[in-house]
Amino acid sequence: MIEMLKKNAYVGLGLVAMTQSKIMELGKKIAEESKLPEEEGRKFVGDLLKQADESKAALQEQVTKIVEKTVSSMKLPCTSHFEKLETDVKSLHEAIARLEEKISKLN
């Protein structure tokens, strides 16, 4: 059972790595070699393309989850943190300018 799951996983990953035209080419070749009727051959190619799309989507979702989990565990600042810091620095510059102006008036 585990071997079958591994083989399906490898097939799925293989399909993810292939371009759509290569998948169609492979499907047609297999259909011809298997002497499938034309309608079954088209269905087989369509199924391969569908499986490839599903595998790509699943892989992309998993990669996204892993990346998001990794980034969040790194506690990296996000854009909003930088925007707040930028606003704070601007406010500090303005406060310094006001203080410098007051000091120059005292002298």
Steps between C-alpha positions, in 0.01 A plus 500: 500500500777744593688415181190581295467835677868573435462415131193724471687780675794463261266497201331812633832676550611388156188650348556823692844531345375444144359766271148466368622417150732229634215349701278496190780343300557234766127430531459459125800270485369282782152495346642395162725233651210369706283500186227692676202607292521867399237614753670315787836639389364856515349428842833356618689812385237721663529304824879538493471876447244525781721298734798719413301816577376355828851389594641843420233671706552264795877541484471877478265502799739288705801712407307817587404359841859397572638838396237689702567284806876545466478877451260544792726298728792727408314800643602720208350849488233548239421803285269651762782492756729689261226751420445566872874541556516741207217705649667498842834612355328780310328614821832493686667708226220755527531510880878548476451781249255674737740461793792632296289800401412569865866467602613739228244757619639474855853575386 
